[in-house]
């Protein structure tokens, strides 16, 4: 992987992790277009995902600090309830990830027809949010679980994690700001857990990584900076309800992926 390929894939990951267009789907498309080997890209994929985690922490550091401060009061307060809802939302992805993670990764890797079809599903989810009136409900435990189920669907490249979780939260009549924040915070632990498993997998493998340190650094910085900007932009877009443009984009990219697969 060259530094230019690392830059492009890092930008793709950072932008599409937060925008509702599927980061995993775009990474698969990017790897195919750039002819990047799967074995070579594993360490890179782990690193750019970790970069987007840091982007999320940077954007929400005040909220995260408030949650930890309230949590360590060891009381059943608002912060403790919020964190417990995040853990509830993690249940589906833990189950689905444990049972189907490797199968989904191998089945969809390089298969642009399936990725394109999944992007069309993402488009339908985004369009559906335009058909309901916005609500003001605070996210209850059941809705947190349902948003977690939507997140578990995003194990399929092409299904946008943020698109699925935000669409689900909005369709359940939760407030736009609450849905945006919860959607981005609920993914922190699953991404870090998946990255840790991939790191352990790489450390136990005898195969060479095949990518330079400079390319890893460039990809990391590109993913972090673009992720930070995309996250802040996406929060404002969700508040305004302007998601239909992303639906159109997913339709276009999905159809192109299927045609030229």
PyMOL commands that set and color helices and strands:
alter all, ss='L'
color gray80, all
select helices_A, chain A and resi 3-18+23-34+38-59+61-71+78-108+112-131+141-153+161-171+176-185+188-203+213-240+244-259
alter helices_A, ss='H'
color red, helices_A
deselect
rebuild
show_as cartoon
